[in-house]
Amino acid sequence: MRQISYAIFVATCCAAVAQLSPAADAPDHREGSHNPNPVLFAKDARPFGRSMTDWAQSEAQWLRSIPLAQNPFYDQTGEFCALDQQGPVWFIPPIGGPSVFSGVRTCTVPHHKAIFLDIGHDTDEYPCPALPHWQPAPGQSLYDFLVKDDNPVMNSVNALEVSLDGQPLSGVLAYRYISNDVFDLTSDLSLQAHDSCITGLPQQTLLDGFYMMFKPLDRGQHTIVVFGTNTFGDNKTYTYHLTVE
């Protein structure tokens, strides 16, 4: 059945990044509210003219398009971190692993790229041939059906910590985003080995997860560490050693 893809738990993955219009090429540094973490775009900012929810969906489309053998979610070392990355934002996905897990990746990031950190998310796609009776109730919208299915999963997250170069960021649990509506997501069929709901065709999807977007980092070495737990007993830590050049 469908899988959960977050740092803390299990894993989902991966289709092509939407192309940006020329008008969206400049970052949006406007802070619509107080920003407790100046290294990040504010939670309600629109980096490069797009909402954080839009960026989350683009990251899912990028990740879901890549075959299992080279998929950056299942890559344990960072060997494939640059695969098909394009545009002004560099995606950093979680590391797939068992329920209690620590992993380390290394990755080289071009200078001037914002860094979109996928702390962990749940991808709920419909239909799911593996669950033929998994259907909305009469009169229930597909969106409401998927939200109801998803909430127990993401509401189970009870601790999240993120640090950059040893400095902890505040209020990580507040950086949760959910799709405003279902969107079409096509997953590479090879990923069916880890998510039996995948069909290889466009599926209407709900995305719910924790995400942060770092403003472009200075050239040099940087380390991002993510730790999280949930009420299901999952306990995960993953570390990214980044070289910005």
C-alpha positions as CSV (number, residue, x, y, z in Angstrom):
1,M,0.0,0.0,0.0
2,R,1.0,3.7,-0.1
3,Q,4.1,4.7,1.7
4,I,5.1,7.6,3.9
5,S,8.1,9.6,3.0
6,Y,9.5,11.5,5.9
7,A,12.7,11.8,7.7
8,I,11.1,10.2,10.8
9,F,9.2,7.4,9.3
10,V,9.1,5.4,6.2
11,A,9.3,6.6,2.6
12,T,7.7,7.7,-0.6
13,C,9.3,9.3,-3.6
14,C,9.5,11.1,-6.9
15,A,8.2,13.7,-11.7
16,A,9.6,16.6,-13.7
17,V,10.0,20.0,-12.1
18,A,7.6,22.5,-13.4
19,Q,9.2,25.2,-15.5
20,L,9.2,28.7,-14.1
21,S,8.0,31.6,-16.1
22,P,10.5,34.5,-16.6
23,A,8.6,36.6,-14.1
24,A,9.3,34.0,-11.4
25,D,13.1,34.1,-11.7
26,A,13.7,36.5,-8.9
27,P,13.4,35.4,-5.2
28,D,10.7,37.0,-3.1
29,H,12.2,38.1,0.2
30,R,9.1,39.8,1.5
31,E,8.2,38.5,4.9
32,G,4.4,38.4,5.3
33,S,4.9,37.7,9.1
34,H,7.6,37.6,11.7
35,N,10.3,35.3,10.6
36,P,12.0,33.5,13.6
37,N,14.6,31.9,11.3
38,P,16.3,34.5,9.1
39,V,18.2,31.8,7.2
40,L,14.9,30.5,5.8
41,F,12.2,32.1,3.7
42,A,9.3,32.9,5.9
43,K,6.6,30.3,6.2
44,D,4.1,32.3,4.2
45,A,6.7,33.7,1.7
46,R,6.4,33.0,-2.1
47,P,10.0,32.3,-3.1
48,F,10.6,32.9,-6.8
49,G,6.9,33.8,-7.2
50,R,5.5,30.5,-5.9
51,S,4.0,29.3,-2.7
52,M,5.7,26.8,-0.5
53,T,2.9,24.3,-1.3
54,D,3.6,24.7,-5.0
55,W,7.3,24.0,-4.3
56,A,6.4,20.9,-2.3
57,Q,4.4,19.6,-5.2
58,S,7.2,20.3,-7.6
59,E,9.7,18.4,-5.3
60,A,7.3,15.5,-5.2
61,Q,7.0,15.5,-9.0
62,W,10.8,15.6,-9.4
63,L,11.3,12.8,-6.9
64,R,8.6,10.6,-8.2
65,S,9.8,10.8,-11.8
66,I,13.2,9.2,-11.1
67,P,13.5,5.4,-11.4
68,L,14.2,3.4,-8.3
69,A,17.9,2.6,-9.1
70,Q,18.8,6.3,-9.1
71,N,16.1,7.8,-7.0
72,P,17.5,10.4,-4.6
73,F,15.1,9.3,-1.8
74,Y,16.5,5.8,-1.7
75,D,20.1,6.8,-2.4
76,Q,22.0,6.4,0.8
77,T,25.2,8.4,0.0
78,G,24.0,11.4,-2.1
79,E,25.5,10.0,-5.3
80,F,22.3,11.1,-7.2
81,C,21.5,14.3,-5.4
82,A,22.1,16.4,-8.6
83,L,20.0,14.2,-10.9
84,D,17.5,16.3,-12.9
85,Q,17.9,19.3,-10.6
86,Q,17.0,22.5,-12.4
87,G,15.8,26.0,-11.8
88,P,16.6,28.4,-8.9
89,V,15.8,25.8,-6.1
90,W,17.7,22.7,-5.1
91,F,15.7,19.9,-3.6
92,I,17.0,18.0,-0.5
93,P,14.8,14.9,0.1
94,P,14.7,12.7,3.2
95,I,16.7,9.4,3.3
96,G,14.7,6.2,3.0
97,G,15.3,3.7,5.7
98,P,13.7,1.6,8.5
99,S,11.6,3.0,11.3
100,V,14.7,3.6,13.5
101,F,17.4,5.0,11.2
102,S,20.3,7.4,10.9
103,G,21.8,8.2,7.5
104,V,24.4,10.6,6.0
105,R,24.6,12.1,2.5
106,T,27.1,14.4,0.8
107,C,26.0,16.7,-2.0
108,T,27.5,19.6,-4.0
109,V,25.0,22.5,-4.5
110,P,25.6,25.3,-7.0
111,H,26.0,28.8,-5.5
112,H,22.9,31.1,-5.5
113,K,20.5,28.2,-5.3
114,A,17.8,28.3,-2.6
115,I,17.7,24.9,-0.8
116,F,14.3,23.2,-0.3
117,L,14.5,20.8,2.6
118,D,11.9,18.0,2.6
119,I,11.9,17.1,6.3
120,G,9.2,14.4,5.7
121,H,5.9,14.0,3.9
122,D,3.0,11.7,3.2
123,T,2.0,11.2,-0.4
124,D,-1.6,10.0,-0.8
125,E,-2.4,9.1,-4.4
126,Y,-5.8,8.0,-5.9
127,P,-6.9,5.6,-7.3
128,C,-5.0,2.8,-5.6
129,P,-5.5,-0.5,-7.5
130,A,-4.0,-2.4,-4.5
131,L,-6.9,-1.1,-2.4
132,P,-10.0,-1.4,-4.6
133,H,-12.4,-0.6,-1.8
134,W,-10.5,2.5,-0.7
135,Q,-13.0,5.0,-2.0
136,P,-14.7,8.3,-0.9
137,A,-18.0,8.0,0.8
138,P,-21.1,9.1,-1.1
139,G,-21.1,12.9,-1.4
140,Q,-17.5,13.2,0.0
141,S,-15.0,15.1,-2.1
142,L,-11.8,13.3,-3.1
143,Y,-9.8,16.0,-1.3
144,D,-11.7,15.6,1.9
145,F,-11.4,11.8,1.7
146,L,-7.6,12.0,1.2
147,V,-7.2,14.6,4.0
148,K,-9.1,12.3,6.4
149,D,-6.9,9.4,5.4
150,D,-3.7,11.4,5.7
151,N,-4.3,13.2,9.0
152,P,-3.6,10.3,11.4
153,V,-0.3,9.8,9.7
154,M,1.1,13.3,9.8
155,N,-0.6,14.2,13.1
156,S,1.5,11.4,14.6
157,V,4.7,13.5,14.3
158,N,5.5,14.6,17.8
159,A,9.1,15.9,17.6
160,L,11.1,17.6,14.9
161,E,14.5,19.3,15.1
162,V,16.5,20.9,12.2
163,S,19.9,22.5,12.5
164,L,22.2,24.4,10.1
165,D,25.9,24.3,10.8
166,G,25.1,23.4,14.4
167,Q,22.6,26.1,15.0
168,P,19.1,24.8,15.7
169,L,16.1,26.3,13.9
170,S,13.0,27.2,16.0
171,G,9.4,26.0,15.6
172,V,10.1,23.2,13.1
173,L,6.7,21.6,13.7
174,A,5.0,24.8,12.4
175,Y,6.5,24.3,8.9
176,R,3.8,21.9,7.8
177,Y,2.1,22.4,4.4
178,I,-0.8,20.5,2.8
179,S,-2.0,20.7,-0.8
180,N,-4.8,23.2,-1.3
181,D,-6.4,20.7,-3.7
182,V,-5.6,17.4,-5.3
183,F,-3.0,17.5,-8.1
184,D,-1.9,15.1,-10.8
185,L,1.2,13.1,-10.0
186,T,2.8,10.5,-12.3
187,S,5.3,8.1,-10.6
188,D,7.9,6.0,-12.3
189,L,6.5,2.4,-12.3
190,S,9.7,1.0,-10.7
191,L,8.8,2.8,-7.5
192,Q,5.8,0.4,-7.2
193,A,8.3,-1.9,-5.3
194,H,7.9,0.5,-2.3
195,D,4.4,1.8,-3.0
196,S,1.9,-0.6,-4.4
197,C,-0.6,2.2,-5.1
198,I,1.6,3.5,-7.9
199,T,0.2,2.9,-11.4
200,G,2.7,4.7,-13.6
201,L,-0.1,6.9,-14.9
202,P,-1.3,10.3,-13.6
203,Q,-3.0,9.9,-10.2
204,Q,-4.8,12.5,-8.2
205,T,-2.7,13.2,-5.2
206,L,-2.7,14.9,-1.8
207,L,0.7,16.0,-0.3
208,D,1.1,16.8,3.4
209,G,4.5,17.4,4.9
210,F,7.1,19.5,6.7
211,Y,9.3,21.7,4.5
212,M,11.7,24.5,4.9
213,M,13.4,26.6,2.2
214,F,16.8,28.0,3.0
215,K,17.9,31.2,1.4
216,P,21.1,30.7,-0.8
217,L,24.0,29.7,1.5
218,D,27.5,31.1,1.3
219,R,30.1,29.2,-0.6
220,G,31.8,26.5,1.4
221,Q,30.9,23.6,3.7
222,H,27.5,23.4,5.4
223,T,25.7,20.7,7.4
224,I,22.0,20.2,7.8
225,V,20.8,17.7,10.4
226,V,17.2,16.6,10.8
227,F,15.8,14.5,13.7
228,G,12.3,13.4,14.2
229,T,10.0,11.0,16.0
230,N,6.3,10.0,15.8
231,T,3.8,8.2,18.0
232,F,4.2,5.0,16.0
233,G,7.7,4.6,17.4
234,D,9.7,5.8,14.5
235,N,12.9,7.6,15.3
236,K,15.1,9.0,12.5
237,T,18.1,11.2,12.0
238,Y,19.6,12.2,8.7
239,T,22.6,14.5,8.0
240,Y,23.5,16.3,4.8
241,H,27.0,17.5,4.3
242,L,26.7,20.2,1.6
243,T,29.4,21.8,-0.5
244,V,28.2,25.1,-2.0
245,E,30.3,26.2,-4.9
